[in-house]
Amino acid sequence: WVMAATAVLVVVGIVLRFWTRSDMWLDEALTVNISKLPLSQLHGALEKDGAPPLYYVLLHFWMKVFGSSNLGARSLSGVLSVATIPCVWAAGKRLGGRMVGITATVLVSTSPFAIYYGTEARMYSLAALLTAAGYLALDSALQRPTAWNLIATAVCTGLLLYTHYWALYLVAVIGAWL
């Protein structure tokens, strides 16, 4: 029963990431409008938003395929939020075994914070995914400092810094800890 309940909770959490009933709010609309611009104009437009460019570039190409409607633009964040779930499972499993992995999966799947930002056309779901992937890469690099693990850590760090300026604080704290 526990596994069935866990599966139901995870599925409900995934579905809720794509269920959007409200119109876009100002920051989302600005993100979509900036992402619609030609890539050559992106840098200048980002001065109005103040955010790094990675999410905007991804959304630019995403909207070419899925459109700029509420669902079309917001679904990128939903997909990124869903992709975070297996990363959190792997991180939890590494930290404390299978049960910790399952617990972390349920918590992230049903987290109102993760669900809310999974339905918003902003970069927060990408930041969460890159943080979880970065943890896995860093843990692998600390366990086995191979070229691949070190490159994966550097790539996750770089992408995170190109996603949100607050990532500087996370990177600084981890750098100090290391």
Contacts in CASP RR format, 6 or more apart in sequence:
PFRMAT RR
TARGET T0000
AUTHOR 0000-0000-0000
METHOD contacts of the structure
MODEL  1
WVMAATAVLVVVGIVLRFWTRSDMWLDEALTVNISKLPLSQLHGALEKDG
APPLYYVLLHFWMKVFGSSNLGARSLSGVLSVATIPCVWAAGKRLGGRMV
GITATVLVSTSPFAIYYGTEARMYSLAALLTAAGYLALDSALQRPTAWNL
IATAVCTGLLLYTHYWALYLVAVIGAWL
6 102 0 8 1.000
6 105 0 8 1.000
6 106 0 8 1.000
9 106 0 8 1.000
9 109 0 8 1.000
9 110 0 8 1.000
10 85 0 8 1.000
10 105 0 8 1.000
10 106 0 8 1.000
10 109 0 8 1.000
10 110 0 8 1.000
12 109 0 8 1.000
12 110 0 8 1.000
13 109 0 8 1.000
13 110 0 8 1.000
13 115 0 8 1.000
14 82 0 8 1.000
14 85 0 8 1.000
14 109 0 8 1.000
16 115 0 8 1.000
16 119 0 8 1.000
17 77 0 8 1.000
17 78 0 8 1.000
17 81 0 8 1.000
17 82 0 8 1.000
17 114 0 8 1.000
17 115 0 8 1.000
17 118 0 8 1.000
17 119 0 8 1.000
18 71 0 8 1.000
18 74 0 8 1.000
18 75 0 8 1.000
18 78 0 8 1.000
18 119 0 8 1.000
19 119 0 8 1.000
20 70 0 8 1.000
20 71 0 8 1.000
20 74 0 8 1.000
20 119 0 8 1.000
22 70 0 8 1.000
23 70 0 8 1.000
24 32 0 8 1.000
24 70 0 8 1.000
24 73 0 8 1.000
24 74 0 8 1.000
24 121 0 8 1.000
27 49 0 8 1.000
27 122 0 8 1.000
28 73 0 8 1.000
28 74 0 8 1.000
28 120 0 8 1.000
28 121 0 8 1.000
28 122 0 8 1.000
30 48 0 8 1.000
30 49 0 8 1.000
31 49 0 8 1.000
31 55 0 8 1.000
31 56 0 8 1.000
31 59 0 8 1.000
31 73 0 8 1.000
31 121 0 8 1.000
31 122 0 8 1.000
31 123 0 8 1.000
32 59 0 8 1.000
32 63 0 8 1.000
32 68 0 8 1.000
32 73 0 8 1.000
32 121 0 8 1.000
34 42 0 8 1.000
34 45 0 8 1.000
34 46 0 8 1.000
34 48 0 8 1.000
34 49 0 8 1.000
34 56 0 8 1.000
35 56 0 8 1.000
35 57 0 8 1.000
35 59 0 8 1.000
35 60 0 8 1.000
35 63 0 8 1.000
35 73 0 8 1.000
36 60 0 8 1.000
36 63 0 8 1.000
36 68 0 8 1.000
37 45 0 8 1.000
37 60 0 8 1.000
39 57 0 8 1.000
39 60 0 8 1.000
42 53 0 8 1.000
42 56 0 8 1.000
42 57 0 8 1.000
42 60 0 8 1.000
43 53 0 8 1.000
46 52 0 8 1.000
46 53 0 8 1.000
46 56 0 8 1.000
50 165 0 8 1.000
51 123 0 8 1.000
51 164 0 8 1.000
51 165 0 8 1.000
52 161 0 8 1.000
52 162 0 8 1.000
52 163 0 8 1.000
52 164 0 8 1.000
52 165 0 8 1.000
53 162 0 8 1.000
54 123 0 8 1.000
54 126 0 8 1.000
54 159 0 8 1.000
54 162 0 8 1.000
54 163 0 8 1.000
55 122 0 8 1.000
55 123 0 8 1.000
55 126 0 8 1.000
55 163 0 8 1.000
58 76 0 8 1.000
58 126 0 8 1.000
59 73 0 8 1.000
59 76 0 8 1.000
59 121 0 8 1.000
62 72 0 8 1.000
62 73 0 8 1.000
62 75 0 8 1.000
62 76 0 8 1.000
63 72 0 8 1.000
63 73 0 8 1.000
66 72 0 8 1.000
66 73 0 8 1.000
66 75 0 8 1.000
66 76 0 8 1.000
67 73 0 8 1.000
73 121 0 8 1.000
74 118 0 8 1.000
74 119 0 8 1.000
74 120 0 8 1.000
74 121 0 8 1.000
76 121 0 8 1.000
77 117 0 8 1.000
77 118 0 8 1.000
77 119 0 8 1.000
77 120 0 8 1.000
77 121 0 8 1.000
77 122 0 8 1.000
77 124 0 8 1.000
77 125 0 8 1.000
77 126 0 8 1.000
78 118 0 8 1.000
78 119 0 8 1.000
78 125 0 8 1.000
80 118 0 8 1.000
80 125 0 8 1.000
80 126 0 8 1.000
80 128 0 8 1.000
80 129 0 8 1.000
81 114 0 8 1.000
81 115 0 8 1.000
81 117 0 8 1.000
81 118 0 8 1.000
81 125 0 8 1.000
81 128 0 8 1.000
81 129 0 8 1.000
83 129 0 8 1.000
84 108 0 8 1.000
84 114 0 8 1.000
84 125 0 8 1.000
84 128 0 8 1.000
84 129 0 8 1.000
84 132 0 8 1.000
85 105 0 8 1.000
85 108 0 8 1.000
85 109 0 8 1.000
86 105 0 8 1.000
87 129 0 8 1.000
87 132 0 8 1.000
87 133 0 8 1.000
87 135 0 8 1.000
87 136 0 8 1.000
88 101 0 8 1.000
88 104 0 8 1.000
88 105 0 8 1.000
88 107 0 8 1.000
88 108 0 8 1.000
88 132 0 8 1.000
89 101 0 8 1.000
89 102 0 8 1.000
89 104 0 8 1.000
89 105 0 8 1.000
90 101 0 8 1.000
90 136 0 8 1.000
91 101 0 8 1.000
91 104 0 8 1.000
91 132 0 8 1.000
91 135 0 8 1.000
91 136 0 8 1.000
91 139 0 8 1.000
92 100 0 8 1.000
92 101 0 8 1.000
92 103 0 8 1.000
92 104 0 8 1.000
93 100 0 8 1.000
93 101 0 8 1.000
94 136 0 8 1.000
94 139 0 8 1.000
95 101 0 8 1.000
95 104 0 8 1.000
108 114 0 8 1.000
114 125 0 8 1.000
114 128 0 8 1.000
117 124 0 8 1.000
117 125 0 8 1.000
117 128 0 8 1.000
118 124 0 8 1.000
118 125 0 8 1.000
123 163 0 8 1.000
123 164 0 8 1.000
124 164 0 8 1.000
126 163 0 8 1.000
127 160 0 8 1.000
127 163 0 8 1.000
127 164 0 8 1.000
127 166 0 8 1.000
127 167 0 8 1.000
130 156 0 8 1.000
130 159 0 8 1.000
130 160 0 8 1.000
130 163 0 8 1.000
130 167 0 8 1.000
131 160 0 8 1.000
131 170 0 8 1.000
133 156 0 8 1.000
134 152 0 8 1.000
134 153 0 8 1.000
134 156 0 8 1.000
134 157 0 8 1.000
134 160 0 8 1.000
137 149 0 8 1.000
137 152 0 8 1.000
137 153 0 8 1.000
137 155 0 8 1.000
137 156 0 8 1.000
138 153 0 8 1.000
138 156 0 8 1.000
138 174 0 8 1.000
140 149 0 8 1.000
140 152 0 8 1.000
140 153 0 8 1.000
141 149 0 8 1.000
141 150 0 8 1.000
141 152 0 8 1.000
141 153 0 8 1.000
143 149 0 8 1.000
157 171 0 8 1.000
160 167 0 8 1.000
160 170 0 8 1.000
160 171 0 8 1.000
161 167 0 8 1.000
161 168 0 8 1.000
161 171 0 8 1.000
END
